Amino acid sequence: MRSVGFSQCPSISFSYGSNTPVTSALNICEGNNLTLSAVVTSIPAGATITGYQWYTTNGSNFNNNNPISGATGSNLVLNNIQSNDDDYYWCVVTFSGLSGCNGSTVTSGSVDLNVYNPNLNAGNNQCVTSGNFDLNSSLTNLGGLPSNGIYAWTGPNNYSSNLQDPPNFVASAATAGTYNLTYTTGACVLTDQLNLVYLPGFSVDAGPSDALVCSGGTFTQTATVTNGPANVTYQWQLQNNNVGSNATLNLSNIGNNQLGTYTVTASSSGCSVSDQITLVTLDPALSSTFWDASLNMFKRCLTGGATSGSINFSENTPDTYNSAIASYSINWGDGTSTFTGNTVPWTSTGSQVNTSDDNWG
């Protein structure tokens, strides 16, 4: 009896990365690079590989009418993958000395490359002046991409963690620096980073919480920084509108639209601190508020900013006891004097007013 021998045909499988096998589908993300390798096994004796050609459907049919230009080696290299790379890929291997296998070529199965565009956010850059801080990341727009990937944080002083959001860092010079986050699922690799700046005691002072100004007058206030670096920038805002970009805020011809709460923000190296000051005006029509605020400002507002002169008083609503105010007991800060009539001299050093009648303006 004569024995019959059967010729064995080569088989083609796929791998990527560190020889990670690929079955029928592979998930990857936009911007990633991929090297897809054709692994040929079971080559019969006497057969030799003479060439490779990679193909894609290019939105068409599974045929060999769409060869990928230049893809003539065992590896298909795709760099900076984009959504239009989402397709099926396969490889045709050519042999010499191959018989009994439908000719001199062997066609692989196809790999379905699924391209996704998720967003990995390591969090905002942080400025820490004291206390603790946390790392808070987010992963969004996954589409069909598996969410059970691997997180990997690295940071200053050989820090590493596989938690998505490592908690409770103690702010110090040792923990300041750049934190890198990598998320890996399948062939998809996402990266992001944040920077932590530690500025102990960094603060900005806008000035007194309330500032009194005259209608039509001017106002100047300089913000001061404590424990800040040299390259500090400033931004003044009123009702979220930018009104100044220097440490000093200068206002002129003050009207109602310039009154309110001003916020100054001092920034450096991704670090920002803020403080506020509120501008209120002493309008002579609101005499009941003058005396509770600042007599010196009141005197300046009434006389257009002068530092000396006289103020004329008159009674708005005479009470039942006096038809008019005849005298005032005034203390401008340099002693108490009594003046008869309704014209009172003054200088800019005063701080207190007392009158013999409380219905005046």
C-alpha positions in Angstrom: 0.0 0.0 0.0 1.2 3.4 -0.9 1.0 6.3 1.7 -0.4 9.7 0.6 1.1 13.0 2.1 -1.1 16.1 2.6 0.4 19.6 2.2 -0.1 21.9 5.1 -1.1 25.5 4.3 0.3 28.6 6.2 -2.0 30.5 8.6 -2.0 34.2 9.4 -2.9 35.8 12.7 -2.5 39.3 14.1 -0.8 41.0 17.0 0.0 44.5 18.2 2.1 46.1 20.8 4.1 43.6 22.8 2.8 40.7 20.8 -0.7 41.1 22.1 -3.0 38.8 20.0 -5.8 40.4 18.0 -8.9 38.3 17.3 -11.5 40.0 15.0 -11.8 43.5 16.5 -9.5 46.1 17.9 -10.4 49.3 19.8 -8.2 52.3 19.5 -8.5 56.1 20.0 -8.0 59.1 17.8 -4.4 60.3 17.8 -3.0 57.0 18.8 -0.4 55.1 16.8 -0.8 51.4 15.9 1.6 48.8 14.6 -0.5 45.7 13.4 1.7 42.7 12.7 0.9 39.7 10.5 2.1 36.6 12.2 2.6 33.7 9.7 2.8 30.2 11.1 2.7 26.6 9.8 4.8 27.4 6.7 5.4 24.1 5.0 8.9 22.9 4.2 10.2 24.3 1.0 7.9 27.4 1.1 9.3 30.9 1.5 7.6 34.2 2.1 8.3 36.5 -0.8 5.9 39.5 0.0 3.1 41.1 1.9 0.4 43.4 0.9 -2.1 45.0 3.3 -5.7 45.9 2.2 -8.7 47.8 3.5 -12.2 48.0 2.3 -12.0 51.8 2.0 -15.7 51.9 2.5 -16.2 49.3 -0.3 -16.3 45.5 -0.4 -14.1 42.8 1.0 -11.9 42.3 -2.1 -8.3 43.0 -2.9 -9.1 46.1 -4.9 -7.9 48.6 -2.3 -4.3 47.9 -1.4 -2.7 50.3 1.1 0.1 52.2 -0.6 3.5 51.3 0.9 2.1 48.6 3.2 4.2 45.8 1.9 5.8 44.4 5.0 4.7 42.2 7.8 3.8 45.3 9.9 1.0 47.8 9.1 1.9 51.1 10.7 -0.9 53.6 11.3 0.2 56.9 12.9 -2.1 59.6 14.4 -5.2 57.5 13.8 -8.3 59.4 12.9 -12.0 58.6 12.5 -11.6 57.8 8.8 -9.2 55.0 9.7 -12.1 53.1 11.2 -12.3 50.2 8.8 -11.4 46.5 8.2 -7.8 45.5 7.5 -6.3 42.3 6.2 -3.1 41.0 4.7 -2.2 38.8 1.7 1.1 36.9 2.0 2.8 35.6 -1.1 5.0 32.5 -1.1 7.4 30.7 -3.3 7.5 26.9 -3.3 4.0 26.7 -2.0 1.7 24.1 -3.5 -1.7 22.7 -2.8 -2.9 25.9 -1.1 -5.0 27.6 -3.7 -2.0 29.0 -5.4 1.0 31.0 -4.1 -0.9 33.4 -1.8 -2.6 33.1 1.5 -5.2 35.7 2.6 -5.7 36.4 6.3 -8.9 37.1 8.0 -9.8 40.7 8.7 -9.4 42.9 11.7 -12.2 45.4 12.5 -10.4 48.5 13.7 -12.9 50.6 15.8 -11.8 54.2 16.3 -13.1 56.2 19.3 -12.6 59.7 20.4 -13.0 59.8 24.2 -11.8 62.6 26.5 -9.5 62.0 29.4 -9.2 65.0 31.8 -6.7 64.8 34.6 -8.3 67.9 36.2 -7.6 71.5 36.3 -4.2 72.9 37.2 -4.2 73.6 40.9 -2.8 76.3 43.1 -2.5 75.3 46.8 -1.6 77.7 49.5 -2.2 75.4 52.4 -4.0 72.2 53.5 -4.7 69.2 51.3 -5.6 68.6 47.7 -7.2 65.8 45.6 -6.6 64.5 42.1 -10.0 64.4 40.3 -10.0 63.0 36.8 -12.9 62.3 34.3 -13.4 60.0 31.3 -16.1 61.0 28.9 -17.4 60.3 25.4 -16.5 56.7 25.6 -19.0 55.5 22.9 -18.5 51.8 22.7 -15.1 51.9 24.3 -14.9 49.7 27.4 -14.7 51.7 30.7 -12.8 49.0 32.7 -9.4 50.2 31.5 -6.3 50.8 33.7 -5.5 54.2 35.3 -1.9 55.1 36.0 -0.7 58.3 37.7 2.9 59.4 38.0 4.2 62.5 39.7 6.9 64.2 41.8 9.2 62.2 44.0 8.5 58.9 42.1 4.8 59.1 43.0 2.5 56.5 41.3 -1.0 55.2 41.7 -3.6 53.1 39.8 -6.6 54.8 41.4 -8.7 57.0 39.2 -8.8 59.7 41.8 -6.1 59.5 44.5 -7.2 61.5 47.5 -5.8 63.6 50.3 -2.4 64.9 49.3 -0.7 67.1 51.8 0.3 70.3 50.0 4.0 70.9 50.3 7.0 71.7 48.2 7.6 67.9 47.9 4.2 67.3 46.3 4.2 70.2 43.9 4.9 69.6 40.2 3.4 67.8 37.2 1.1 64.8 37.6 0.7 62.6 34.5 -2.3 60.4 34.0 -2.6 57.5 31.5 -5.7 55.4 30.7 -5.3 52.2 28.7 -8.0 50.0 27.3 -7.2 47.6 24.5 -5.0 49.4 22.0 -6.4 52.8 23.1 -4.0 54.9 25.2 -5.2 58.3 26.6 -2.9 60.8 28.4 -3.4 64.1 30.2 -1.6 66.0 32.9 -2.1 68.7 35.5 0.3 71.0 37.2 0.3 71.7 41.0 1.8 74.9 42.2 2.4 75.3 45.9 2.6 78.9 47.1 2.2 78.9 50.9 0.5 82.1 52.2 -0.1 83.5 48.7 -2.9 86.1 48.9 -4.0 89.4 47.6 -5.6 92.4 49.4 -7.9 94.7 47.5 -8.0 97.2 50.3 -10.7 98.1 52.8 -13.9 96.1 52.3 -15.9 99.3 51.7 -14.6 102.5 50.0 -16.5 105.8 50.0 -16.3 107.9 46.9 -17.9 111.1 45.7 -20.2 111.2 42.8 -18.3 112.6 39.8 -15.0 112.2 41.8 -12.0 109.9 41.4 -10.9 106.7 43.1 -7.5 105.0 43.2 -6.8 101.7 44.9 -3.7 99.4 44.7 -3.9 95.7 45.4 -1.1 94.2 47.4 0.2 90.6 47.2 1.6 88.7 50.1 4.0 85.7 49.6 3.6 85.8 45.8 6.1 85.2 43.1 7.6 88.1 41.1 5.6 87.5 37.9 2.1 88.3 39.2 -0.5 89.6 36.8 -3.7 91.4 37.9 -7.2 91.7 36.7 -9.9 93.9 38.2 -13.6 93.2 37.4 -16.9 94.8 38.1 -19.9 92.6 37.5 -17.7 90.2 35.5 -16.6 93.0 33.2 -12.8 93.7 33.0 -12.0 97.2 34.2 -8.3 97.1 34.9 -5.2 94.9 34.3 -2.7 96.5 36.7 -2.3 96.3 40.4 -3.7 99.8 40.7 -7.3 100.5 39.8 -8.0 104.1 38.7 -11.5 105.5 38.3 -12.6 108.9 37.3 -15.9 110.9 37.0 -17.6 108.2 39.2 -21.2 107.5 38.4 -23.8 104.9 39.5 -22.5 102.5 36.9 -19.1 102.4 38.6 -20.5 101.6 42.0 -20.6 98.0 43.4 -18.2 95.2 44.3 -14.9 95.1 42.5 -12.9 91.8 42.4 -9.2 91.8 41.9 -7.5 88.5 40.9 -3.7 88.0 41.2 -2.3 85.2 39.1 1.0 83.5 38.6 2.2 80.1 37.4 -1.4 78.8 37.2 -2.1 80.1 40.7 -4.9 82.6 41.3 -6.1 84.3 44.4 -8.8 87.0 44.7 -10.2 89.7 47.0 -13.0 92.2 46.8 -13.7 95.8 47.6 -17.1 97.6 47.4 -17.5 101.2 46.3 -20.3 103.3 47.7 -21.0 107.0 47.1 -21.9 109.7 49.5 -24.6 111.6 47.7 -25.8 114.8 49.4 -29.4 113.8 48.8 -28.8 110.9 51.2 -27.9 112.9 54.3 -29.0 110.2 56.7 -26.2 108.0 55.6 -23.4 110.6 55.7 -23.0 110.7 59.4 -22.8 107.0 59.8 -20.1 106.8 57.3 -17.2 109.2 57.1 -17.5 112.9 58.1 -14.3 113.8 56.3 -15.5 112.2 53.0 -18.8 113.9 53.5 -17.1 117.3 53.8 -15.0 116.6 50.7 -18.0 115.4 48.6 -20.1 118.5 49.5 -17.3 120.9 48.6 -15.9 119.2 45.5 -12.9 117.7 47.1 -11.6 120.8 48.9 -9.7 120.4 52.2 -11.2 123.5 53.9 -14.1 125.8 53.5 -17.6 126.0 54.9 -20.8 123.9 54.8 -24.3 125.4 54.8 -26.8 123.4 56.9 -30.6 123.8 56.6 -33.4 121.9 58.3 -35.4 119.6 56.1 -38.3 119.0 58.4 -38.5 121.4 61.4 -39.7 119.6 64.5 -42.5 120.9 66.8 -40.0 122.4 69.2 -37.8 124.5 66.8 -38.9 126.3 63.7 -35.2 126.3 62.5 -31.9 125.1 63.7 -30.1 128.1 65.3 -26.8 126.5 66.4 -24.6 123.5 65.9 -22.1 121.9 68.2 -19.4 120.7 65.8 -16.2 118.8 66.5 -14.0 118.6 63.4 -11.4 116.7 65.3 -9.5 119.7 66.7 -11.8 120.5 69.6 -15.5 121.4 70.0 -16.8 124.8 68.9 -20.3 126.3 68.8 -21.4 128.1 65.7 -24.6 130.2 65.4 -26.4 130.2 62.1 -26.2 127.7 59.3 -22.7 128.2 57.9 -20.0 126.2 59.6 -16.3 126.5 58.7 -14.2 123.3 58.6 -10.9 121.7 57.7 -10.2 118.3 56.4 -9.0 116.8 59.7 -12.4 116.3 61.3 -14.0 113.1 62.3 -17.2 113.8 64.3 -20.3 116.0 64.1 -22.9 116.7 66.8 -25.9 118.9 66.3 -28.5 120.4 68.6 -31.3 119.1 66.4 -31.6 115.7 64.5 -33.9 116.9 61.7 -31.4 118.4 59.4 -29.7 117.7 56.1 
